[in-house]
Amino acid sequence: AKRNLVSYPVHLKLETGMNRLGFREEELDQLFEIFQQHPYVRIMSVFSHLGTADEAANDPFTMEQIEKFKRMSSRIQEQYHYKILRHILNTAGIERFPEASFDMVRLGIGLYGISRHIYEELQPVSTLKSIISQIKPVRKGESVGYSRNFIAPADMTIGVIPVGYADGLRRDLGQHGICFYLNGTAAPVLGTICMDMTMIDLSSLEVNEGEEVIIFGPDHPVTELAEKLGTIPYEILAGLSERVKRVYFQE
């Protein structure tokens, strides 16, 4: 097999501080020896990943990562006569450390218009929506959902929305002051999220069954939802299950 190989492309990940995947700096000499024994291996790029690019308090650590990457990648480049591409910046890195762009950058969640910081250039492109399946009255003292986690403080009107934790919603949404939105008006989530359903308070709204419900979207971005839940937008977006219908459109 080796005799038939003219060029075998590889991409090297370098360990710069996250202690995830990657070769450490002290392993480079051994790596060079291995590549000398296998001249058909062609290094296309070297890369690493920033662990705290979105956290100003950890900027000294981020700069250490960038400097280590610069040093390690330069050592690798010195071993070869052809150009090796270098990249380390993620979305937060692009925003805050553009001087470390090297040859390429990796715009990840930024492609969806999402950032921890507010930039007019980034516009959220994803919306999670559903409809009202049923509108019903609930009397004072009655409970809503599993474990009686919500007791109606007064007579009220609720809506049942056909979306739940099997779709990727957190089961404890109702304990974090989360709202869904109907025509721009907030409707608080009540009680514990069910597998396939969520109940919301419609007492102050004039709406009908079948109307659209927004869970997050451009006017109520997933970043707000993530902040209330004490997590990051990645976890919410990556957690949406396969049964959630994806509709792609272009304006």
Long-range contacts (C-beta under 8 A, 24 or more apart in sequence): 2-38, 2-40, 5-40, 6-40, 7-40, 7-42, 8-38, 8-40, 8-41, 8-42, 9-42, 9-44, 10-41, 10-42, 10-43, 10-44, 11-43, 11-44, 11-45, 11-46, 11-47, 12-43, 12-45, 12-46, 12-47, 12-76, 13-46, 13-47, 13-48, 13-49, 14-46, 14-47, 14-48, 14-68, 14-69, 14-72, 14-73, 15-48, 16-48, 16-49, 16-64, 16-65, 16-66, 16-68, 16-69, 16-72, 16-88, 17-51, 17-61, 17-64, 17-65, 17-68, 18-48, 18-49, 18-51, 18-65, 20-49, 22-48, 25-68, 25-71, 25-72, 28-72, 28-75, 28-76, 32-79, 35-79, 42-82, 43-76, 43-80, 43-84, 44-84, 44-85, 45-84, 45-85, 45-86, 45-87, 45-103, 45-104, 46-72, 46-73, 46-76, 46-84, 46-85, 46-86, 47-86, 47-87, 47-88, 47-106, 48-88, 49-88, 49-90, 50-88, 50-89, 50-90, 50-92, 50-93, 50-97, 53-89, 53-90, 53-92, 53-93, 53-96, 53-97, 54-92, 54-96, 54-116, 54-117, 62-93, 62-97, 66-97, 66-100, 70-100, 73-102, 91-115, 92-116, 95-119, 109-233, 109-234, 109-237, 112-237, 114-221, 114-222, 114-223, 114-233, 114-237, 115-223, 116-223, 123-218, 124-217, 124-218, 124-221, 124-222, 125-218, 126-216, 126-217, 126-222, 126-237, 127-214, 127-216, 127-217, 127-218, 128-214, 128-215, 128-216, 128-217, 128-222, 128-240, 128-244, 129-212, 129-213, 129-214, 129-215, 129-217, 130-161, 130-162, 130-163, 130-212, 130-213, 130-215, 131-161, 131-162, 131-209, 131-210, 131-211, 131-212, 131-213, 132-159, 132-160, 132-161, 132-182, 132-202, 132-207, 132-208, 132-209, 132-210, 132-211, 132-213, 133-159, 133-160, 133-161, 133-162, 133-197, 133-209, 134-159, 134-160, 134-209, 135-159, 135-160, 135-202, 135-207, 135-208, 135-209, 136-160, 143-191, 144-190, 144-191, 144-199, 145-174, 145-190, 145-191, 145-192, 145-193, 145-194, 145-199, 146-191, 146-192, 146-194, 147-191, 147-192, 148-191, 149-174, 149-175, 149-191, 149-192, 150-174, 150-190, 150-191, 150-192, 150-199, 156-201, 156-203, 157-201, 157-202, 157-203, 158-190, 158-199, 158-200, 158-201, 158-202, 158-203, 159-187, 159-199, 159-200, 159-202, 159-207, 159-213, 160-197, 160-198, 160-199, 161-197, 161-198, 161-199, 161-200, 161-213, 162-196, 162-197, 163-196, 163-197, 163-198, 163-215, 164-193, 164-194, 164-195, 164-196, 164-197, 164-198, 165-193, 165-194, 165-195, 166-195, 166-196, 166-241, 166-243, 167-196, 167-240, 167-241, 167-243, 167-244, 168-236, 168-239, 168-240, 168-241, 168-244, 169-193, 169-198, 169-215, 170-229, 173-198, 173-229, 176-228, 176-229, 176-230, 177-228, 178-225, 178-228, 178-229, 180-213, 180-214, 180-215, 181-213, 181-214, 181-215, 181-217, 181-219, 181-220, 182-207, 182-211, 182-212, 182-213, 182-214, 183-207, 183-211, 184-219, 187-213
